[in-house]
């Protein structure tokens, strides 16, 4: 069963800022960061219960 992964606007902003920071360090590093984020989100979508429960029904990757 696939689950829907929702990102809060604040998370999207953080991801964008982090992408720009990594790109400022080295060209292409931001893209590598985004690939890692995408892989984590895909993994969460496939198996959300595989990750540690940190509070009520909130899990952390």
PQR file of N, CA, C, O and H, with PARSE charges and radii, in Angstrom:
ATOM      1  N   UNK A   1       0.839  -1.182   0.000 -0.4000 1.5000
ATOM      2  CA  UNK A   1       0.000   0.000   0.000 -0.0000 2.0000
ATOM      3  C   UNK A   1       0.881   1.242   0.000  0.5500 1.7000
ATOM      4  O   UNK A   1       1.824   1.337   0.786 -0.5500 1.4000
ATOM      5  N   UNK A   2       0.582   2.178  -0.865 -0.4000 1.5000
ATOM      6  CA  UNK A   2       1.304   3.446  -0.925 -0.0000 2.0000
ATOM      7  C   UNK A   2       0.574   4.481  -0.093  0.5500 1.7000
ATOM      8  O   UNK A   2      -0.655   4.560  -0.115 -0.5500 1.4000
ATOM      9  H   UNK A   2      -0.183   2.101  -1.504  0.4000 1.0000
ATOM     10  N   UNK A   3       1.334   5.268   0.634 -0.4000 1.5000
ATOM     11  CA  UNK A   3       0.801   6.352   1.435 -0.0000 2.0000
ATOM     12  C   UNK A   3       1.116   7.673   0.753  0.5500 1.7000
ATOM     13  O   UNK A   3       2.029   7.756  -0.068 -0.5500 1.4000
ATOM     14  H   UNK A   3       2.332   5.203   0.652  0.4000 1.0000
ATOM     15  N   UNK A   4       0.361   8.696   1.096 -0.4000 1.5000
ATOM     16  CA  UNK A   4       0.619  10.030   0.570 -0.0000 2.0000
ATOM     17  C   UNK A   4       1.550  10.752   1.540  0.5500 1.7000
ATOM     18  O   UNK A   4       1.315  10.757   2.748 -0.5500 1.4000
ATOM     19  H   UNK A   4      -0.381   8.628   1.763  0.4000 1.0000
ATOM     20  N   UNK A   5       2.590  11.349   1.013 -0.4000 1.5000
ATOM     21  CA  UNK A   5       3.525  12.119   1.828 -0.0000 2.0000
ATOM     22  C   UNK A   5       3.208  13.592   1.617  0.5500 1.7000
ATOM     23  O   UNK A   5       3.185  14.080   0.487 -0.5500 1.4000
ATOM     24  H   UNK A   5       2.781  11.344   0.032  0.4000 1.0000
ATOM     25  N   UNK A   6       2.966  14.286   2.709 -0.4000 1.5000
ATOM     26  CA  UNK A   6       2.664  15.708   2.646 -0.0000 2.0000
ATOM     27  C   UNK A   6       3.806  16.500   3.269  0.5500 1.7000
ATOM     28  O   UNK A   6       4.282  16.169   4.354 -0.5500 1.4000
ATOM     29  H   UNK A   6       2.984  13.889   3.627  0.4000 1.0000
ATOM     30  N   UNK A   7       4.234  17.533   2.582 -0.4000 1.5000
ATOM     31  CA  UNK A   7       5.267  18.413   3.116 -0.0000 2.0000
ATOM     32  C   UNK A   7       4.630  19.744   3.478  0.5500 1.7000
ATOM     33  O   UNK A   7       3.884  20.327   2.692 -0.5500 1.4000
ATOM     34  H   UNK A   7       3.846  17.801   1.700  0.4000 1.0000
ATOM     35  N   UNK A   8       4.927  20.200   4.650 -0.4000 1.5000
ATOM     36  CA  UNK A   8       4.452  21.516   5.056 -0.0000 2.0000
ATOM     37  C   UNK A   8       5.200  22.573   4.263  0.5500 1.7000
ATOM     38  O   UNK A   8       6.327  22.343   3.826 -0.5500 1.4000
ATOM     39  H   UNK A   8       5.532  19.726   5.288  0.4000 1.0000
ATOM     40  N   UNK A   9       4.575  23.734   4.076 -0.4000 1.5000
ATOM     41  CA  UNK A   9       5.264  24.812   3.349 -0.0000 2.0000
ATOM     42  C   UNK A   9       6.621  25.161   3.964  0.5500 1.7000
ATOM     43  O   UNK A   9       7.565  25.496   3.249 -0.5500 1.4000
ATOM     44  H   UNK A   9       3.659  23.920   4.431  0.4000 1.0000
ATOM     45  N   UNK A  10       6.710  25.081   5.288 -0.4000 1.5000
ATOM     46  CA  UNK A  10       7.985  25.376   5.957 -0.0000 2.0000
ATOM     47  C   UNK A  10       9.060  24.367   5.556  0.5500 1.7000
ATOM     48  O   UNK A  10      10.224  24.731   5.391 -0.5500 1.4000
ATOM     49  H   UNK A  10       5.943  24.809   5.869  0.4000 1.0000
ATOM     50  N   UNK A  11       8.676  23.116   5.401 -0.4000 1.5000
ATOM     51  CA  UNK A  11       9.637  22.087   4.975 -0.0000 2.0000
ATOM     52  C   UNK A  11      10.086  22.346   3.543  0.5500 1.7000
ATOM     53  O   UNK A  11      11.265  22.204   3.220 -0.5500 1.4000
ATOM     54  H   UNK A  11       7.731  22.820   5.535  0.4000 1.0000
ATOM     55  N   UNK A  12       9.144  22.724   2.690 -0.4000 1.5000
ATOM     56  CA  UNK A  12       9.506  23.035   1.302 -0.0000 2.0000
ATOM     57  C   UNK A  12      10.474  24.214   1.249  0.5500 1.7000
ATOM     58  O   UNK A  12      11.423  24.212   0.465 -0.5500 1.4000
ATOM     59  H   UNK A  12       8.186  22.839   2.952  0.4000 1.0000
ATOM     60  N   UNK A  13      10.229  25.220   2.086 -0.4000 1.5000
ATOM     61  CA  UNK A  13      11.126  26.374   2.159 -0.0000 2.0000
ATOM     62  C   UNK A  13      12.510  25.938   2.630  0.5500 1.7000
ATOM     63  O   UNK A  13      13.518  26.347   2.054 -0.5500 1.4000
ATOM     64  H   UNK A  13       9.458  25.222   2.724  0.4000 1.0000
ATOM     65  N   UNK A  14      12.564  25.117   3.666 -0.4000 1.5000
ATOM     66  CA  UNK A  14      13.844  24.623   4.181 -0.0000 2.0000
ATOM     67  C   UNK A  14      14.608  23.845   3.114  0.5500 1.7000
ATOM     68  O   UNK A  14      15.818  24.010   2.964 -0.5500 1.4000
ATOM     69  H   UNK A  14      11.745  24.784   4.134  0.4000 1.0000
ATOM     70  N   UNK A  15      13.900  23.005   2.381 -0.4000 1.5000
ATOM     71  CA  UNK A  15      14.543  22.220   1.324 -0.0000 2.0000
ATOM     72  C   UNK A  15      15.118  23.141   0.252  0.5500 1.7000
ATOM     73  O   UNK A  15      16.241  22.941  -0.211 -0.5500 1.4000
ATOM     74  H   UNK A  15      12.917  22.871   2.503  0.4000 1.0000
ATOM     75  N   UNK A  16      14.347  24.146  -0.137 -0.4000 1.5000
ATOM     76  CA  UNK A  16      14.827  25.104  -1.143 -0.0000 2.0000
ATOM     77  C   UNK A  16      16.048  25.873  -0.673  0.5500 1.7000
ATOM     78  O   UNK A  16      16.998  26.057  -1.433 -0.5500 1.4000
ATOM     79  H   UNK A  16      13.434  24.309   0.239  0.4000 1.0000
ATOM     80  N   UNK A  17      16.029  26.322   0.573 -0.4000 1.5000
ATOM     81  CA  UNK A  17      17.170  27.062   1.125 -0.0000 2.0000
ATOM     82  C   UNK A  17      18.405  26.171   1.228  0.5500 1.7000
ATOM     83  O   UNK A  17      19.523  26.606   0.952 -0.5500 1.4000
ATOM     84  H   UNK A  17      15.256  26.173   1.190  0.4000 1.0000
ATOM     85  N   UNK A  18      18.190  24.928   1.627 -0.4000 1.5000
ATOM     86  CA  UNK A  18      19.307  23.997   1.753 -0.0000 2.0000
ATOM     87  C   UNK A  18      19.891  23.673   0.383  0.5500 1.7000
ATOM     88  O   UNK A  18      21.108  23.577   0.229 -0.5500 1.4000
ATOM     89  H   UNK A  18      17.282  24.575   1.851  0.4000 1.0000
ATOM     90  N   UNK A  19      19.023  23.505  -0.609 -0.4000 1.5000
ATOM     91  CA  UNK A  19      19.481  23.283  -1.985 -0.0000 2.0000
ATOM     92  C   UNK A  19      20.400  24.427  -2.420  0.5500 1.7000
ATOM     93  O   UNK A  19      21.495  24.197  -2.933 -0.5500 1.4000
ATOM     94  H   UNK A  19      18.034  23.583  -0.484  0.4000 1.0000
ATOM     95  N   UNK A  20      19.939  25.655  -2.210 -0.4000 1.5000
ATOM     96  CA  UNK A  20      20.741  26.812  -2.631 -0.0000 2.0000
ATOM     97  C   UNK A  20      22.073  26.876  -1.879  0.5500 1.7000
ATOM     98  O   UNK A  20      23.090  27.241  -2.468 -0.5500 1.4000
ATOM     99  H   UNK A  20      19.049  25.842  -1.794  0.4000 1.0000
ATOM    100  N   UNK A  21      22.083  26.530  -0.592 -0.4000 1.5000
ATOM    101  CA  UNK A  21      23.317  26.537   0.183 -0.0000 2.0000
ATOM    102  C   UNK A  21      24.300  25.516  -0.386  0.5500 1.7000
ATOM    103  O   UNK A  21      25.474  25.826  -0.592 -0.5500 1.4000
ATOM    104  H   UNK A  21      21.257  26.234  -0.114  0.4000 1.0000
ATOM    105  N   UNK A  22      23.814  24.289  -0.642 -0.4000 1.5000
ATOM    106  CA  UNK A  22      24.691  23.252  -1.191 -0.0000 2.0000
ATOM    107  C   UNK A  22      25.218  23.647  -2.572  0.5500 1.7000
ATOM    108  O   UNK A  22      26.383  23.397  -2.878 -0.5500 1.4000
ATOM    109  H   UNK A  22      22.861  24.037  -0.475  0.4000 1.0000
ATOM    110  N   UNK A  23      24.388  24.253  -3.399 -0.4000 1.5000
ATOM    111  CA  UNK A  23      24.834  24.688  -4.724 -0.0000 2.0000
ATOM    112  C   UNK A  23      25.900  25.772  -4.609  0.5500 1.7000
ATOM    113  O   UNK A  23      26.803  25.847  -5.443 -0.5500 1.4000
ATOM    114  H   UNK A  23      23.441  24.456  -3.151  0.4000 1.0000
ATOM    115  N   UNK A  24      25.800  26.617  -3.574 -0.4000 1.5000
ATOM    116  CA  UNK A  24      26.812  27.661  -3.376 -0.0000 2.0000
ATOM    117  C   UNK A  24      28.151  27.048  -2.959  0.5500 1.7000
ATOM    118  O   UNK A  24      29.207  27.635  -3.193 -0.5500 1.4000
ATOM    119  H   UNK A  24      25.067  26.556  -2.897  0.4000 1.0000
ATOM    120  N   UNK A  25      28.101  25.866  -2.343 -0.4000 1.5000
ATOM    121  CA  UNK A  25      29.336  25.199  -1.930 -0.0000 2.0000
ATOM    122  C   UNK A  25      30.026  24.549  -3.119  0.5500 1.7000
ATOM    123  O   UNK A  25      31.246  24.641  -3.260 -0.5500 1.4000
ATOM    124  H   UNK A  25      27.243  25.389  -2.153  0.4000 1.0000
ATOM    125  N   UNK A  26      29.251  23.894  -3.971 -0.4000 1.5000
ATOM    126  CA  UNK A  26      29.799  23.231  -5.163 -0.0000 2.0000
ATOM    127  C   UNK A  26      28.661  22.960  -6.141  0.5500 1.7000
ATOM    128  O   UNK A  26      27.609  22.454  -5.751 -0.5500 1.4000
ATOM    129  H   UNK A  26      28.261  23.819  -3.856  0.4000 1.0000
ATOM    130  N   UNK A  27      28.870  23.293  -7.392 -0.4000 1.5000
ATOM    131  CA  UNK A  27      27.862  23.059  -8.416 -0.0000 2.0000
ATOM    132  C   UNK A  27      27.513  21.575  -8.476  0.5500 1.7000
ATOM    133  O   UNK A  27      28.395  20.719  -8.541 -0.5500 1.4000
ATOM    134  H   UNK A  27      29.725  23.705  -7.708  0.4000 1.0000
ATOM    135  N   UNK A  28      26.212  21.284  -8.452 -0.4000 1.5000
ATOM    136  CA  UNK A  28      25.739  19.904  -8.525 -0.0000 2.0000
ATOM    137  C   UNK A  28      25.458  19.293  -7.166  0.5500 1.7000
ATOM    138  O   UNK A  28      24.745  18.294  -7.066 -0.5500 1.4000
ATOM    139  H   UNK A  28      25.495  21.979  -8.399  0.4000 1.0000
ATOM    140  N   UNK A  29      26.016  19.889  -6.116 -0.4000 1.5000
ATOM    141  CA  UNK A  29      25.805  19.357  -4.774 -0.0000 2.0000
ATOM    142  C   UNK A  29      24.348  19.523  -4.344  0.5500 1.7000
ATOM    143  O   UNK A  29      23.804  18.666  -3.648 -0.5500 1.4000
ATOM    144  H   UNK A  29      26.594  20.700  -6.197  0.4000 1.0000
ATOM    145  N   UNK A  30      23.725  20.612  -4.753 -0.4000 1.5000
ATOM    146  CA  UNK A  30      22.307  20.825  -4.455 -0.0000 2.0000
ATOM    147  C   UNK A  30      21.441  19.764  -5.112  0.5500 1.7000
ATOM    148  O   UNK A  30      20.479  19.282  -4.515 -0.5500 1.4000
ATOM    149  H   UNK A  30      24.168  21.308  -5.319  0.4000 1.0000
ATOM    150  N   UNK A  31      21.781  19.404  -6.338 -0.4000 1.5000
ATOM    151  CA  UNK A  31      21.028  18.356  -7.040 -0.0000 2.0000
ATOM    152  C   UNK A  31      21.171  17.016  -6.322  0.5500 1.7000
ATOM    153  O   UNK A  31      20.212  16.251  -6.223 -0.5500 1.4000
ATOM    154  H   UNK A  31      22.563  19.796  -6.823  0.4000 1.0000
ATOM    155  N   UNK A  32      22.373  16.739  -5.825 -0.4000 1.5000
ATOM    156  CA  UNK A  32      22.593  15.500  -5.080 -0.0000 2.0000
ATOM    157  C   UNK A  32      21.748  15.508  -3.799  0.5500 1.7000
ATOM    158  O   UNK A  32      21.179  14.486  -3.417 -0.5500 1.4000
ATOM    159  H   UNK A  32      23.153  17.361  -5.906  0.4000 1.0000
ATOM    160  N   UNK A  33      21.676  16.657  -3.150 -0.4000 1.5000
ATOM    161  CA  UNK A  33      20.835  16.796  -1.957 -0.0000 2.0000
ATOM    162  C   UNK A  33      19.372  16.505  -2.295  0.5500 1.7000
ATOM    163  O   UNK A  33      18.704  15.763  -1.574 -0.5500 1.4000
ATOM    164  H   UNK A  33      22.139  17.488  -3.460  0.4000 1.0000
ATOM    165  N   UNK A  34      18.871  17.090  -3.394 -0.4000 1.5000
ATOM    166  CA  UNK A  34      17.471  16.865  -3.773 -0.0000 2.0000
ATOM    167  C   UNK A  34      17.205  15.402  -4.108  0.5500 1.7000
ATOM    168  O   UNK A  34      16.130  14.886  -3.801 -0.5500 1.4000
ATOM    169  H   UNK A  34      19.414  17.693  -3.979  0.4000 1.0000
ATOM    170  N   UNK A  35      18.165  14.729  -4.732 -0.4000 1.5000
ATOM    171  CA  UNK A  35      18.007  13.295  -5.011 -0.0000 2.0000
ATOM    172  C   UNK A  35      17.892  12.510  -3.709  0.5500 1.7000
ATOM    173  O   UNK A  35      17.109  11.565  -3.614 -0.5500 1.4000
ATOM    174  H   UNK A  35      19.038  15.148  -4.981  0.4000 1.0000
ATOM    175  N   UNK A  36      18.673  12.902  -2.711 -0.4000 1.5000
ATOM    176  CA  UNK A  36      18.610  12.233  -1.405 -0.0000 2.0000
ATOM    177  C   UNK A  36      17.262  12.473  -0.728  0.5500 1.7000
ATOM    178  O   UNK A  36      16.678  11.555  -0.152 -0.5500 1.4000
ATOM    179  H   UNK A  36      19.309  13.669  -2.787  0.4000 1.0000
ATOM    180  N   UNK A  37      16.779  13.693  -0.800 -0.4000 1.5000
ATOM    181  CA  UNK A  37      15.466  14.010  -0.223 -0.0000 2.0000
ATOM    182  C   UNK A  37      14.386  13.197  -0.927  0.5500 1.7000
ATOM    183  O   UNK A  37      13.528  12.605  -0.273 -0.5500 1.4000
ATOM    184  H   UNK A  37      17.253  14.439  -1.268  0.4000 1.0000
ATOM    185  N   UNK A  38      14.425  13.167  -2.252 -0.4000 1.5000
ATOM    186  CA  UNK A  38      13.436  12.397  -3.018 -0.0000 2.0000
ATOM    187  C   UNK A  38      13.475  10.918  -2.648  0.5500 1.7000
ATOM    188  O   UNK A  38      12.428  10.284  -2.514 -0.5500 1.4000
ATOM    189  H   UNK A  38      15.123  13.648  -2.783  0.4000 1.0000
ATOM    190  N   UNK A  39      14.675  10.367  -2.483 -0.4000 1.5000
ATOM    191  CA  UNK A  39      14.802   8.954  -2.118 -0.0000 2.0000
ATOM    192  C   UNK A  39      14.204   8.691  -0.737  0.5500 1.7000
ATOM    193  O   UNK A  39      13.525   7.685  -0.534 -0.5500 1.4000
ATOM    194  H   UNK A  39      15.525  10.883  -2.592  0.4000 1.0000
ATOM    195  N   UNK A  40      14.455   9.586   0.205 -0.4000 1.5000
ATOM    196  CA  UNK A  40      13.882   9.434   1.550 -0.0000 2.0000
ATOM    197  C   UNK A  40      12.365   9.515   1.512  0.5500 1.7000
ATOM    198  O   UNK A  40      11.684   8.714   2.152 -0.5500 1.4000
ATOM    199  H   UNK A  40      15.007  10.403   0.040  0.4000 1.0000
ATOM    200  N   UNK A  41      11.837  10.467   0.775 -0.4000 1.5000
ATOM    201  CA  UNK A  41      10.383  10.616   0.695 -0.0000 2.0000
ATOM    202  C   UNK A  41       9.741   9.401   0.022  0.5500 1.7000
ATOM    203  O   UNK A  41       8.666   8.962   0.430 -0.5500 1.4000
ATOM    204  H   UNK A  41      12.391  11.118   0.256  0.4000 1.0000
ATOM    205  N   UNK A  42      10.389   8.864  -0.995 -0.4000 1.5000
ATOM    206  CA  UNK A  42       9.866   7.664  -1.664 -0.0000 2.0000
ATOM    207  C   UNK A  42       9.877   6.476  -0.708  0.5500 1.7000
ATOM    208  O   UNK A  42       8.945   5.672  -0.699 -0.5500 1.4000
ATOM    209  H   UNK A  42      11.263   9.221  -1.326  0.4000 1.0000
ATOM    210  N   UNK A  43      10.927   6.368   0.091 -0.4000 1.5000
ATOM    211  CA  UNK A  43      11.016   5.286   1.062 -0.0000 2.0000
ATOM    212  C   UNK A  43       9.928   5.416   2.128  0.5500 1.7000
ATOM    213  O   UNK A  43       9.317   4.423   2.522 -0.5500 1.4000
ATOM    214  H   UNK A  43      11.684   7.021   0.084  0.4000 1.0000
ATOM    215  N   UNK A  44       9.696   6.616   2.580 -0.4000 1.5000
ATOM    216  CA  UNK A  44       8.635   6.865   3.561 -0.0000 2.0000
ATOM    217  C   UNK A  44       7.280   6.505   2.958  0.5500 1.7000
ATOM    218  O   UNK A  44       6.430   5.917   3.627 -0.5500 1.4000
ATOM    219  H   UNK A  44      10.192   7.423   2.260  0.4000 1.0000
ATOM    220  N   UNK A  45       7.088   6.858   1.707 -0.4000 1.5000
ATOM    221  CA  UNK A  45       5.811   6.570   1.046 -0.0000 2.0000
ATOM    222  C   UNK A  45       5.575   5.066   0.948  0.5500 1.7000
ATOM    223  O   UNK A  45       4.444   4.606   1.102 -0.5500 1.4000
ATOM    224  H   UNK A  45       7.778   7.336   1.164  0.4000 1.0000
ATOM    225  N   UNK A  46       6.625   4.302   0.695 -0.4000 1.5000
ATOM    226  CA  UNK A  46       6.490   2.849   0.578 -0.0000 2.0000
ATOM    227  C   UNK A  46       6.327   2.166   1.934  0.5500 1.7000
ATOM    228  O   UNK A  46       5.510   1.257   2.079 -0.5500 1.4000
ATOM    229  H   UNK A  46       7.545   4.675   0.570  0.4000 1.0000
ATOM    230  N   UNK A  47       7.104   2.602   2.926 -0.4000 1.5000
ATOM    231  CA  UNK A  47       7.132   1.905   4.223 -0.0000 2.0000
ATOM    232  C   UNK A  47       7.213   2.891   5.391  0.5500 1.7000
ATOM    233  O   UNK A  47       8.244   2.958   6.061 -0.5500 1.4000
ATOM    234  H   UNK A  47       7.769   3.340   2.808  0.4000 1.0000
ATOM    235  N   UNK A  48       6.172   3.639   5.645 -0.4000 1.5000
ATOM    236  CA  UNK A  48       6.241   4.651   6.700 -0.0000 2.0000
ATOM    237  C   UNK A  48       6.442   4.072   8.097  0.5500 1.7000
ATOM    238  O   UNK A  48       7.005   4.742   8.964 -0.5500 1.4000
ATOM    239  H   UNK A  48       5.335   3.584   5.101  0.4000 1.0000
ATOM    240  N   UNK A  49       5.999   2.857   8.325 -0.4000 1.5000
ATOM    241  CA  UNK A  49       6.108   2.279   9.661 -0.0000 2.0000
ATOM    242  C   UNK A  49       7.528   1.785   9.971  0.5500 1.7000
ATOM    243  O   UNK A  49       7.802   1.348  11.088 -0.5500 1.4000
ATOM    244  H   UNK A  49       5.543   2.313   7.621  0.4000 1.0000
ATOM    245  N   UNK A  50       8.420   1.854   8.994 -0.4000 1.5000
ATOM    246  CA  UNK A  50       9.799   1.401   9.188 -0.0000 2.0000
ATOM    247  C   UNK A  50      10.633   2.412   9.976  0.5500 1.7000
ATOM    248  O   UNK A  50      11.750   2.107  10.395 -0.5500 1.4000
ATOM    249  H   UNK A  50       8.198   2.209   8.086  0.4000 1.0000
ATOM    250  N   UNK A  51      10.096   3.599  10.175 -0.4000 1.5000
ATOM    251  CA  UNK A  51      10.855   4.666  10.814 -0.0000 2.0000
ATOM    252  C   UNK A  51      10.426   4.882  12.252  0.5500 1.7000
ATOM    253  O   UNK A  51       9.305   4.552  12.639 -0.5500 1.4000
ATOM    254  H   UNK A  51       9.189   3.847   9.835  0.4000 1.0000
ATOM    255  N   UNK A  52      11.330   5.438  13.035 -0.4000 1.5000
ATOM    256  CA  UNK A  52      11.111   5.624  14.465 -0.0000 2.0000
ATOM    257  C   UNK A  52       9.962   6.576  14.763  0.5500 1.7000
ATOM    258  O   UNK A  52       9.843   7.650  14.173 -0.5500 1.4000
ATOM    259  H   UNK A  52      12.241   5.706  12.721  0.4000 1.0000
ATOM    260  N   UNK A  53       9.136   6.154  15.681 -0.4000 1.5000
ATOM    261  CA  UNK A  53       8.046   6.980  16.170 -0.0000 2.0000
ATOM    262  C   UNK A  53       8.650   7.975  17.155  0.5500 1.7000
ATOM    263  O   UNK A  53       9.328   7.580  18.103 -0.5500 1.4000
ATOM    264  H   UNK A  53       9.232   5.282  16.160  0.4000 1.0000
ATOM    265  N   UNK A  54       8.403   9.268  16.932 -0.4000 1.5000
ATOM    266  CA  UNK A  54       8.993  10.258  17.840 -0.0000 2.0000
ATOM    267  C   UNK A  54       7.942  10.948  18.713  0.5500 1.7000
ATOM    268  O   UNK A  54       8.257  11.433  19.800 -0.5500 1.4000
ATOM    269  H   UNK A  54       7.852   9.589  16.162  0.4000 1.0000
ATOM    270  N   UNK A  55       6.691  10.991  18.235 -0.4000 1.5000
ATOM    271  CA  UNK A  55       5.632  11.625  19.018 -0.0000 2.0000
ATOM    272  C   UNK A  55       4.298  11.263  18.394  0.5500 1.7000
ATOM    273  O   UNK A  55       4.068  11.504  17.209 -0.5500 1.4000
ATOM    274  H   UNK A  55       6.435  10.597  17.352  0.4000 1.0000
ATOM    275  N   UNK A  56       3.432  10.689  19.192 -0.4000 1.5000
ATOM    276  CA  UNK A  56       2.108  10.254  18.731 -0.0000 2.0000
ATOM    277  C   UNK A  56       2.251   9.482  17.424  0.5500 1.7000
ATOM    278  O   UNK A  56       2.808   8.384  17.420 -0.5500 1.4000
ATOM    279  H   UNK A  56       3.619  10.494  20.154  0.4000 1.0000
ATOM    280  N   UNK A  57       1.760  10.032  16.311 -0.4000 1.5000
ATOM    281  CA  UNK A  57       1.866   9.320  15.033 -0.0000 2.0000
ATOM    282  C   UNK A  57       2.881   9.980  14.096  0.5500 1.7000
ATOM    283  O   UNK A  57       2.772   9.859  12.876 -0.5500 1.4000
ATOM    284  H   UNK A  57       1.308  10.924  16.314  0.4000 1.0000
ATOM    285  N   UNK A  58       3.858  10.672  14.663 -0.4000 1.5000
ATOM    286  CA  UNK A  58       4.891  11.354  13.879 -0.0000 2.0000
ATOM    287  C   UNK A  58       6.168  10.518  13.901  0.5500 1.7000
ATOM    288  O   UNK A  58       6.643  10.112  14.962 -0.5500 1.4000
ATOM    289  H   UNK A  58       3.946  10.770  15.654  0.4000 1.0000
ATOM    290  N   UNK A  59       6.711  10.270  12.717 -0.4000 1.5000
ATOM    291  CA  UNK A  59       7.923   9.471  12.586 -0.0000 2.0000
ATOM    292  C   UNK A  59       9.039  10.300  11.980  0.5500 1.7000
ATOM    293  O   UNK A  59       8.787  11.318  11.335 -0.5500 1.4000
ATOM    294  H   UNK A  59       6.326  10.599  11.856  0.4000 1.0000
ATOM    295  N   UNK A  60      10.269   9.866  12.187 -0.4000 1.5000
ATOM    296  CA  UNK A  60      11.436  10.608  11.700 -0.0000 2.0000
ATOM    297  C   UNK A  60      12.272   9.706  10.812  0.5500 1.7000
ATOM    298  O   UNK A  60      12.500   8.536  11.119 -0.5500 1.4000
ATOM    299  H   UNK A  60      10.474   9.039  12.711  0.4000 1.0000
ATOM    300  N   UNK A  61      12.726  10.281   9.697 -0.4000 1.5000
ATOM    301  CA  UNK A  61      13.631   9.585   8.787 -0.0000 2.0000
ATOM    302  C   UNK A  61      15.042  10.060   9.085  0.5500 1.7000
ATOM    303  O   UNK A  61      15.993   9.614   8.441 -0.5500 1.4000
ATOM    304  H   UNK A  61      12.540  11.231   9.448  0.4000 1.0000
TER
END
